């Protein structure tokens, strides 16, 4: 049975009829080749997201969590991110230990997370008990940095600090385990090439290599931690002056070619600005797991036009080997303003004055992928005129999932050949489409 769901700006999530007739010239064909296995889709748990959700009555909150996490309906999220300490979508900046020179982490505490992040995560876990989590810091504790601030700066590269910081990661994982929440992965630093107004910390590829091989890896190994260590979340190269410093050779290739570091690393994660290095990483290390760890942020307007740009980001990363794709803010108030004033898009908007819930265009972009592509799905390679607009996966149950967009102002015929079938459909202008066979 063939099922076709489409979304346009005026018609969301509409089931359509398949047309079987003579095939057209604009085709998408399976080549018979396969690539990576999908491990999941999700978003990031942030304090400002919980603040927005907390405005709602309990039944409305449950509706949103159903749309995001229910394993049978909605987006079916199974793999999500959280900050390790404060980020730019925290209500204020903090770390888990601001006691100067507490190298043994005796004052480590996640008490703040019990107010915001843990209730957010626990509500998702009630809906999806098998939900996996990974965490990354935006900034170390300020006493470990120069200058001594959350925003800007670098980690002080001294043995005593590095040992304490590795212990900081260990304490974080253990503290969450004590709350009944398993952290599947830690990614060493968020956006290591960005010296930002918000919590941030600059790292070089050599520093990643040394910290993982000599400090974090051995500490996790000694304590028999099941939590994986990932190289990331990398945000380069970019099309600006930082491109000289954020390439594949300066980060992923440099670290993964060091045997002492490589033995501890289970994957590499790329933020939105890593889209030019992910292909090189997948081609060079085809067995290494890859992640798109943060969708591009937008401008808070949540337009239909930008959603088509985001669709192409999904297609780019999936067709270049990522095993998981993580959206940034799942829920925000209108305009999506951060603590430093930047406005960003979100899948869902909640108006604090009216309590109105709006499912934004990017919610449907995500749903067209995550609702249909199951954990364990295998990407199938394609050829033909529609290859630049589509991805195809084979689910564990044998069904083939085709996700394709028509980003033109006219209807276009779409012919599919493969998976034991051939059919043609007419894709609506500026539409997102998922067809299961």
N, C-alpha and C positions, 0 to 999 in steps of 0.2 A: 504493500500500500504506500502510495506517494502522498506526502503531506506538505503543503506550501503555506507558510506564514509570511505576511509582508507588513511593513510599517512605512507610512508616509507621514508628512507633517499633519495632515488632516485625518488620516485613518491609522490608528495604532493597533498593531497585533491582529490583523485580519486574515482569516483563513480563506484561501482561494482555490479555484479548480484548476487542475493540471490539464493542459491541452496536449493530446497525443496526435500528431499529424506529421507531415513531411518535415524533415529537419532543415534548419536554417544554416547560414554560413558562419554566423558568430557563435562559436562553440566553446565548451569547456569539456575536455576529455581527460580521463585518467590515463597516466603513462604506465601504470603497473608498478611504479616505484613507491616506496614508503620512507617516512622519516621519523620524527620524534613522537614520543608518547606524551599525552596531556596528563598533567597532575592536578590541574584545578584553576579556578577563577575566584576572584574575591575583591575586597576593598580594604581600606585602612580604618582601624578603630582610632578615632581622635576625640579629644575632650570636647571640642566645639560641636562635633557631631552628636555626642551624648547630650549636650546642652540643648540642642535643637529638638531631639527626640523627646527629651524630658518635658517639653511643653505640652505633650499630648496626653489624652486619657489612655488608660491601659489598653482598651480594645483597639484604639488607633495605632498605638505602638506595636501591638501584635500584628496588625495588618502590614506595617512596614517590614517587620522582621520576617513575616511570611513571604513577602515579595522578594526579599534579599536572600533568605537562607533556607526556606522550606525545600527539602530534597525532592519534592514532587512537583512544585509549582514555582513560578517566579524565576529568579536568577540562579537559584540552587547553589549559592556560594559555598565552597568547601575549603578554601585556602586564603587566609587573610593576614594582613600586616598590622603591627602595632609599633608605636615608638618605644624605645628604651630610654625613658626620661622624657624631657620636654621636646616638642617640636613647634613649628610655626602655627599649628592648629591646636595647641594646648591653650588653656585659659590664661596661663602665665608660665614663666620659665622656671624650671626646677631640675634637680637631679636626685638620685636616690641616696646621695651622701655628700653633703657640703661641709663636713667636719674636716678642717685642714689637717693634712698629714695622717689621716686615718688609714694607713697602709694595710691594715688587717681587716678593714671594712667592718669594724665592730658596730658602727652606727648606721650601717646600710638599712634602708627601710623603704617599702613600697606603700606606706600608709596612704599617701596621696592617691595612688591608683585605685584604692578601695572605694574612693568617692566617685570616680568618673569612669576610668577605663575598665575596671573589673566588672562593674554592673553591666556595662555595654557588652563586654565579651560574654558574660554569663547568660545574658538574655539570648544571644546568638547561639550559644551552646545548647540551650534548652530546645531550640528549634533544630539544631544540627549538631548532635553530640560528637560526630566524627570530624568536626571542623578543625583544620590544622592552622597553626599560628607561627609566624616568624616575626622577629623583632630586630630593629636597628636603631642605634643611637644617632641623634642629631649633634649632640655635644657630650663630651665627658664632663664630670664634675669640674667646676671652675678652678678649683685649687690644683687640678692636674694640667692646666692650660697656661699658655702665654699668648696674649695678655689674659688676665684672670677675669674672663667674661664668658657668657654662654654664646653670644654671637661673635663671629670672627675668630681668628687665632688658630693655634696649633697645639697638639698634645706635647707636653714637655718630654723630650726623648731621653729619659734617664731610667736606669734599671729599676729603681725603687718604684717609680711611677708606673712603668710598664707592667711590673708584677702586680701592683695594686689594681690596675685597670683590668687585667685578665681576671683577677679575683672578683671584680665588680660584675663582669659578665656572668661568672659562675653563681654569685649570690643572687643575681636577678632570676636566673633559671630556677634555682632552688626555692626562692621566695614564691614564685608563681606556682611551682609544683605543690607547695604547702597550701595554696589556695585552690588546689584541684584543677589547675590549668597547665597543660603541657605546652612548652615552647619547643616546637619542632626544629627551628633553625634560628641562629643569630647571624646577622649580616653586619660586618665589623663597623662600617661607617656610612652614614647617609651622605651622598653627594660630596665625595672627598676633594673635588677640585673647586668647590664653591665657598668663597669667603663671604658669608651672607650677613644681612641685617638681623636675621633670626638665628636660633641655635644652629651652629655649624662648626666644622673643624676640618682643616686641610690635612690631607694625607698624600704621600707619594706612593708609587708602586713599591719601591724598596721598603718603605715603612710597613706597608701591608705584609710584605714577604717576611720581614723580621718579626713583627708582632705575632703573626699567626704561627710561624715555625718555631719560635723560641719562647713564647709566653702563653698565648691563648690555647694553641693546640696542646701543648704538654699539660696545662692545667686541666683542660677537659678530659684528656686521656688519663691522667692520674686519678681523677675523681670518677672515672667510668661514666661520663655523661653521654646520654643518647642523643642529645641535641646536636644537630649538625652545624658546622662552621661554613659560612659562605663568604666568598670574596664579593663585596659589594656594600652598599648599592651604588654602583659606578654611574657617573653622569657625564660620560664623554665617549668619543670626541664631539665637540660642538662646532657650529659654524661661526666662530668668533676667535678672539685672540687666544682662548684657552685650548684651541685645537692642537697647538704645538705640544701640549703637555698631557693630554687626556686620551691619547690614542690606544689602540689595542696593544702595541708593543710596550707602552709605558706602564700598563696596568695588567690586564688579564694574561698576556703572553709572558711578561716578565715574571709574574708570580707563579703561573702554572708551569713554567720551565724550571722552577726551583724544586727539586725533589723533596726537600725537607718541609717546604710549605705545602706542596701539592698533596702530600699524604693525608693532610688534615682537611682539605677543602673538598666539599661535596658538590659545589655549584658556584656559578657566577650570576649575580643579579645586576641588571641594567635599569637605571631610571630612564625617563623619556629621552634624555639627551644622549643616551647610549646607542641610539638606533643605527649609527654608522659602524659601530664596533661589534655588534651582536653577530653579524654575518661572519666576520673573520673568526670570532670565537667559536662559532658552531662548526665552521669548516675545518678549523685547526684541531679542535677537541670534540669530535662528534659524539663521544660517549659522555661528555660532561653535561650535567643538568644546567639549564639556563632559565632565567626568570625575567619577565618585564615587571619591575617592582613598583612602578608608579606611573600611571597614565599622565599625559601632558595636562596642564592645569586649566587652560582656558582663561577667561576674563570675567567670570561671574555672570555673563549674560545668558549662557545656556542656549545658544541659538541652534537652529536646525542645520545651518551651514557648517558650523564648527563640529557638529556631530558627524558629518560626513568625513571631515578631516580625521576625527578620532577613529572612525571605522577603518580608514586606511592605515592608521597606526596599528590597530589590531592585526590587520592582514599582513603588514610588514613584519611584525615581530613573530607571528605564528608561522609565516612562510620562511622565516630565517632561524627557526629551530627552538624557540622558547617552549618550555614545558608547562609554564603557568603564566597567567596574565592578571595583574593586580591593578584595579582602579585606585584612584587617590581617595577623595572624600566621598563616602557613600551618601551622607546626609549633611546638609548645612542650612542655615537661614538664608534669606534672599541676598544675592550678591556674593555670598561666600567669602566674607572678609576675614582675613587672618589677623593675628595679633600685631602684625607690622603693617597692616593696611592693604595688602595685596588681595585682589578679588579673584576667586577661582570658581570653576564650575563644580557641580556635584550631580550625582545621579538623581537625588531627591531633594526638593526644597520644602522647608516648613516655615510658613509665615508666622512670626511670633505674635502678631496682633490678631489675626483671624484664625490661626491654627490650621489654615488650609495646607493640604499636602499636594505637591505638584511633582509628577513624575516627568523629569526632564528628558530631552531627546537622547542623551547619552545613557540613560537607564535602558532604553530600548536597544541601543547599539549593543550594550553588554548582554542584554537578555537574548538577543538573536544568536549570540555565541554560547554563553554559559548555560542557558536553559537546555540546549540540545547536545552540546559536545560533552560527553561524559568523561569522568575520571578513567584513564586507561585507554582513551581513544587514540588511534594512530593517524598521523597526518598522511594523506595520500597526495602524491605529486600530480600536477596537471600540466596540460598544454592547451593552446588555443587562445582566441582573442579575449576571452573572459578571465584569463589567468591573473591579470593585473588587478582584478576586482573581486577575487574570490579566494576562499580556502575550502578544503574538503577534508573530512575526517571519517574514519570508520570506527564506530563505537564498539565496545566489547560485545554487545548483543548482535553485531553483524550489520546494523543499519548504517547507511552512508549519510553523512550530514554535509550539505552544501550551503555555505553562507556567502551571499553575493550582494553587491550594491550596484544600483544604477544611479550614477551621480551626474546624469545628463537631464536636460529639460524636455526630453521626449521619451516615449515608451521605446523599449528595445527588446528584440527577441533574444531569448537565451536558450541555447540548445545544449543539453547535457548528454554525454555518451560515456557509459561505464556502469559498474556495479550491476551488470546484467540487465540494463535498461537504457532506453533512449527516449527523450521527451523534449518538447519545446514549450516555453511559457513566454508571456509578454510582461516584462518587468515595468512597473509604473515609473514615471519620472521621479528622480530624487528619492528612491526607495531603498530600504534595507529588506533583505529576503533570506529566509532559511527554508531549505527544501530537504526533507528526509526521505530516503528511499529504502 
